[in-house]
Amino acid sequence: MCCEFRGAKTTLTAYLDSAATTRVDPRVADVVLHWMTEDFGNAGSRTHDWGTRAKRAVQQSRELLANQLGAGPSELIFTSGATESNNIALLGLAPYGERAGRKHVISSAIEHKAVIEPLEHLASRGFEVDFISPGPSGRVSVDAVRERLRRDTLLVSLMHVNNETGVVQPVAELADHLRATPTYLHVDAAQGFGKLTDELKAPIDLVSISGHKVGAPKGIGALLTRRRGRDTIPLTPLMYGGGQERKLRPGTLPVPLIVGLAKAAEIFAKERQQWLSQAANFRFRLIEALGKTKVHFNGDQENVVPHILNVSFEGVDAEALIVQLKELVAVSTGSACTSASYTPSHVLRGMGLPDDIAANGLRLSWFPEQSEDVDVDAMVNEIAEFQAGTSYLF
């Protein structure tokens, strides 16, 4: 056998990088395995029961997810994840904007690259994109968006929860305002779905969600395309062939992943309050322990999700600290899409933080059941000792 696909059994460090991804919930894994190995039919097969059962499972999953978002099942399509959903929303709306002469877009400087890069592509096509800098709080104000609205503003794209700082953006309030205008609102809800799902029931036109942030497998997500009255969002597909998902996302539906996403969302809905409480308790323990270090907490700590904390330690290089902690706990400097580049966080820079802080932000993020493995005191003692002994100067 040329390749070994099963990972070797090793003693792993504790895990504090759940904003990047988290393990598949075992209850979800059981469901996924069933639809992979037993009910493995193609949802597009109409001539036998295997296809019928698969189609029914997809429809039930669609109904469950759409209901959680306060929408109808016909308003939700399945994608490979939030990145694809973002691209369909942003690039798919562009042809309509060009036809209508509305080529102005408002976003923020702290969006995920899965939003920033499609918007940069639109800029190369002649769109004008306003990237709002939210300031040190990391929270974009509704007034800042309203001040930039114009007659030719096609779209506002604002994330729900920042993936690096955990700061919650006022998307529900913004949706209420924009609903009375012709400007569409897109929300990247990769980090907020499951945890703050009720906020996504606001009249947001386009909502991107991701499965692997809530205990579902990687490779599955969804895009909500909420109608305005009888009017559908005028999206143009990015791919063609097969006609699946209202012709917006062709290809054979990954039934096991779809059912897995629905199962993960169902579990989160039932256990949300306990999850949030346990995540907040760990946050309190962590912040209290960090009191023995010289630390800067990045972002508005009054408007954050309980499971993400972004910090910069005085006099400490974040990359060096990650190496120091690697035998103890897994952490990151920010988005998994850009953390390998060793460049200052565009999020922290977009907040206008000083270079020494922006270049050395450390993101700690957790799921309650995984945080039980973290020896907080040992980790913080290691940080404090490293901080006391380092010769690194900003």
C-alpha positions in Angstrom: 0.0 0.0 0.0 1.6 3.3 -1.1 -0.2 5.6 1.3 -1.4 5.5 4.9 -4.7 7.2 5.2 -5.3 6.5 8.9 -3.4 8.9 11.2 -0.9 7.3 13.6 -2.1 7.2 17.2 -0.1 9.8 19.0 -0.6 11.9 22.1 -2.0 15.2 20.9 -1.8 18.6 22.5 -4.9 20.3 23.9 -6.8 22.2 21.2 -7.6 25.9 21.2 -8.2 26.5 17.5 -11.9 25.8 17.1 -12.4 28.9 15.1 -10.3 27.3 12.4 -12.2 24.0 12.6 -13.5 21.5 15.1 -13.9 17.8 15.3 -17.0 16.2 13.9 -19.5 15.5 16.6 -19.6 11.6 17.1 -23.4 11.8 16.7 -23.0 13.5 13.4 -20.3 11.1 12.3 -22.7 8.2 12.9 -25.3 9.8 10.7 -22.8 10.6 8.0 -21.5 7.1 8.0 -25.0 5.7 7.6 -25.7 7.8 4.5 -22.3 6.8 3.1 -22.4 3.1 3.6 -26.1 2.1 3.8 -28.5 4.7 2.3 -26.0 5.7 -0.3 -28.4 6.6 -3.1 -28.1 9.6 -5.4 -30.7 12.3 -4.5 -31.1 12.9 -8.3 -32.1 9.3 -9.0 -35.8 9.2 -9.6 -36.4 5.5 -10.6 -35.9 3.7 -7.3 -36.2 3.9 -3.5 -32.5 4.5 -2.9 -32.8 7.8 -4.7 -36.2 8.6 -3.1 -34.8 8.2 0.4 -31.8 10.3 -0.4 -33.9 13.0 -1.9 -36.2 13.0 1.1 -33.2 13.2 3.5 -31.9 16.3 1.6 -35.3 17.9 1.7 -35.7 17.3 5.4 -32.3 18.7 6.0 -33.1 21.8 3.9 -36.3 22.4 5.8 -34.5 22.1 9.2 -31.7 24.5 8.3 -34.0 27.0 6.6 -36.4 27.0 9.6 -33.5 27.8 11.9 -32.8 30.8 9.8 -36.5 31.9 9.7 -36.8 31.1 6.0 -38.5 28.7 3.6 -36.7 25.6 2.3 -36.8 26.9 -1.3 -34.6 29.8 -0.1 -31.6 27.7 0.9 -29.1 26.0 -1.4 -26.3 23.6 -0.4 -22.6 24.5 -1.2 -19.2 23.2 -0.2 -18.9 25.8 2.5 -18.9 29.5 3.4 -16.2 30.3 0.9 -18.3 29.0 -2.0 -21.4 30.6 -0.6 -19.6 34.0 -0.4 -18.5 33.7 -4.0 -21.9 32.8 -5.3 -23.5 35.7 -3.3 -20.9 38.4 -4.3 -19.9 37.4 -7.8 -23.3 36.0 -8.6 -24.9 39.4 -7.9 -22.4 41.3 -10.1 -24.1 40.8 -13.5 -27.3 42.3 -12.1 -25.4 45.2 -10.7 -23.8 45.8 -14.1 -27.1 45.7 -15.9 -28.7 48.0 -13.3 -25.9 50.5 -13.2 -25.4 49.8 -9.5 -21.7 49.0 -9.0 -21.0 50.4 -5.5 -20.4 47.9 -2.7 -19.8 48.5 1.0 -17.9 46.1 3.2 -15.3 46.2 6.0 -11.5 45.9 6.2 -11.8 43.0 8.7 -13.7 40.6 6.5 -12.5 37.1 5.9 -10.4 36.7 2.8 -13.3 34.7 1.3 -15.1 38.0 1.1 -12.3 40.4 0.6 -10.8 38.6 -2.4 -14.1 38.3 -4.4 -14.7 42.0 -3.7 -11.2 42.8 -5.0 -12.1 40.8 -8.1 -15.2 42.9 -8.5 -13.1 46.1 -8.1 -11.0 44.8 -11.1 -14.2 44.6 -13.1 -15.0 48.3 -12.4 -17.0 48.0 -9.2 -16.3 50.6 -6.5 -15.7 48.9 -3.1 -15.7 50.8 0.2 -13.9 48.9 2.9 -14.9 50.4 6.3 -12.2 50.5 9.1 -14.1 49.8 12.3 -11.5 51.2 14.7 -10.0 49.5 17.7 -13.3 48.0 18.8 -13.4 45.8 15.7 -17.1 46.5 15.5 -18.5 48.3 12.4 -21.3 50.7 13.3 -24.6 50.8 11.4 -24.1 54.6 11.1 -20.8 54.1 9.3 -22.6 51.9 6.7 -25.6 54.3 6.4 -23.2 57.2 5.8 -21.8 55.4 2.7 -25.0 54.3 1.1 -25.7 55.8 -2.3 -28.3 55.4 -5.0 -26.0 53.0 -6.9 -25.1 50.9 -3.8 -25.8 47.3 -4.9 -24.7 45.4 -1.8 -23.4 45.6 1.8 -21.3 42.6 2.9 -20.6 42.4 6.6 -19.6 39.3 8.6 -21.7 38.2 11.5 -18.8 37.2 13.9 -15.2 38.1 13.2 -13.2 35.0 12.9 -10.1 36.4 14.5 -11.5 38.6 17.4 -14.9 37.1 17.9 -16.5 40.5 17.8 -20.2 40.4 16.9 -21.3 42.8 14.2 -24.7 44.5 14.2 -26.1 42.6 11.2 -29.6 42.3 12.5 -29.9 46.0 13.0 -28.4 46.7 9.7 -30.8 44.3 8.0 -33.8 46.1 9.4 -32.5 49.4 7.9 -31.5 48.0 4.5 -34.8 46.1 4.0 -36.5 49.4 3.1 -33.8 50.2 0.5 -32.9 48.5 -2.8 -29.5 47.6 -1.4 -28.9 43.9 -0.6 -27.2 42.7 2.5 -24.9 39.7 2.5 -23.7 38.2 5.8 -20.8 35.7 6.2 -22.1 33.8 9.2 -19.5 31.1 9.2 -18.6 31.8 12.9 -22.0 32.9 14.1 -24.3 30.2 12.8 -25.2 27.7 15.5 -24.1 30.0 18.3 -26.1 33.1 17.6 -28.5 31.7 15.0 -31.5 33.8 16.1 -29.8 37.0 15.0 -29.7 35.5 11.5 -33.5 35.4 11.4 -33.4 39.2 10.7 -34.3 40.1 7.1 -30.8 39.5 5.7 -30.9 38.8 2.0 -27.9 36.5 1.7 -26.4 34.3 4.5 -23.4 32.1 4.1 -22.9 29.2 6.6 -20.2 26.5 7.1 -20.6 23.0 8.5 -17.1 22.4 10.0 -17.5 25.3 12.5 -20.4 23.5 14.3 -19.3 19.9 14.4 -20.3 18.9 10.9 -17.8 17.6 8.3 -15.6 19.8 6.2 -16.8 20.4 2.6 -20.4 21.3 3.3 -22.2 24.6 3.8 -25.2 26.6 2.6 -26.3 29.9 1.2 -29.6 31.4 2.2 -31.1 33.6 -0.5 -34.1 35.3 1.3 -36.8 36.6 -0.9 -38.0 40.2 -0.7 -41.7 39.7 -0.9 -42.2 37.7 -4.1 -38.9 38.8 -5.6 -35.9 36.4 -5.5 -32.3 37.6 -5.3 -31.1 38.1 -8.9 -28.1 35.8 -8.8 -26.3 34.4 -11.8 -24.6 31.0 -11.3 -20.9 30.7 -11.4 -21.0 27.1 -12.7 -23.2 25.2 -15.1 -24.2 21.6 -15.6 -26.9 19.5 -14.0 -29.3 22.2 -12.8 -29.2 21.2 -9.1 -29.8 23.7 -6.3 -32.1 26.0 -8.4 -29.4 26.0 -11.1 -27.1 28.1 -8.8 -24.9 25.2 -7.6 -24.8 22.3 -10.0 -23.4 18.9 -9.2 -24.4 15.7 -7.4 -25.6 16.5 -3.9 -23.3 15.2 -1.1 -26.2 13.6 0.8 -24.1 12.3 3.7 -22.5 15.8 4.3 -25.9 17.5 3.9 -27.5 15.3 6.5 -24.5 15.7 8.7 -24.8 19.5 8.6 -28.5 19.3 9.5 -27.7 16.9 12.4 -25.0 19.2 13.7 -27.4 22.2 13.5 -30.1 20.2 15.3 -27.7 19.3 18.1 -26.5 22.9 18.5 -30.1 24.2 18.6 -30.9 21.7 21.4 -27.7 22.3 23.4 -27.0 26.0 22.6 -27.6 27.5 26.0 -25.5 24.9 27.8 -22.8 25.3 25.1 -22.7 29.1 25.4 -22.6 28.9 29.2 -19.8 26.4 29.3 -17.8 28.4 26.7 -18.3 31.6 28.8 -17.1 29.8 31.9 -13.9 28.7 30.2 -13.4 32.3 28.9 -13.7 33.6 32.5 -11.1 31.1 33.7 -8.8 31.9 30.9 -9.0 35.7 31.3 -8.6 35.4 35.0 -5.5 33.3 34.6 -4.0 35.7 32.0 -4.0 38.4 34.7 -0.5 37.2 35.6 0.8 38.3 32.1 1.1 41.6 30.4 -1.6 41.2 27.8 -3.7 43.3 25.5 -7.2 42.0 24.6 -8.0 42.8 21.0 -11.5 43.9 20.1 -14.6 45.1 22.0 -14.9 42.6 24.9 -18.5 43.6 25.5 -19.6 42.4 22.1 -17.9 39.1 21.5 -18.9 35.4 21.3 -17.8 33.5 24.3 -15.5 31.1 22.5 -13.0 33.3 20.8 -10.3 35.5 22.4 -7.7 37.5 20.6 -4.7 38.7 22.6 -1.3 40.2 22.2 1.4 39.8 24.8 3.7 42.7 25.5 7.2 42.0 24.3 6.4 38.6 22.8 6.5 37.5 19.2 3.4 35.5 18.5 5.0 33.0 16.2 7.8 32.3 18.7 5.1 31.8 21.4 3.2 29.3 19.3 6.4 27.3 19.0 6.9 27.5 22.7 3.4 26.2 23.4 3.2 23.6 20.7 3.8 20.6 23.0 1.1 22.0 25.4 -1.7 23.5 23.3 -2.7 24.2 19.7 -3.3 27.9 19.0 -3.1 30.1 16.0 -2.4 33.7 14.9 -5.7 34.0 13.1 -7.5 32.7 10.1 -6.4 29.2 8.9 -6.5 30.6 5.4 -3.7 33.1 6.1 -1.9 31.9 9.2 0.8 30.2 7.2 1.9 33.5 5.7 3.5 35.0 8.8 2.2 38.4 8.0 0.5 40.8 10.4 -3.2 40.2 10.8 -5.2 42.2 8.2 -8.0 42.2 10.8 -6.0 43.8 13.5 -4.4 46.2 11.1 -7.9 47.0 9.7 -8.9 47.9 13.3 -6.0 50.5 13.3 -4.1 48.8 16.1 -0.4 49.6 16.5 1.9 47.4 14.5 3.4 45.7 17.6 -0.1 44.5 18.5 -1.4 43.8 15.0 1.7 41.7 14.2 1.5 39.6 17.3 -2.1 38.8 17.8 -2.8 35.3 19.1 -6.3 33.7 18.7 -7.5 31.3 21.3 -10.8 29.6 20.4 -12.6 26.6 21.9 -15.5 24.2 22.0 -16.5 23.4 25.6 -15.9 19.6 25.4 -12.4 20.2 24.0 -11.5 22.9 26.4 -11.7 20.4 29.2 -8.4 19.0 28.0 -6.7 22.4 28.4 -4.5 22.9 31.5 -5.1 26.7 31.7 -2.6 27.3 34.6 0.2 25.4 32.9 -0.4 27.2 29.6 -0.5 30.7 31.2 2.6 29.9 33.4 4.4 28.9 30.2 3.4 32.2 28.6 4.4 34.2 31.7 7.8 32.6 31.9 8.4 33.1 28.2 7.3 36.7 28.5 9.6 37.3 31.4 12.6 35.7 29.7 12.2 36.9 26.2 14.6 39.5 24.8 12.3 40.3 21.9 11.4 44.0 21.8 8.6 45.5 19.7 
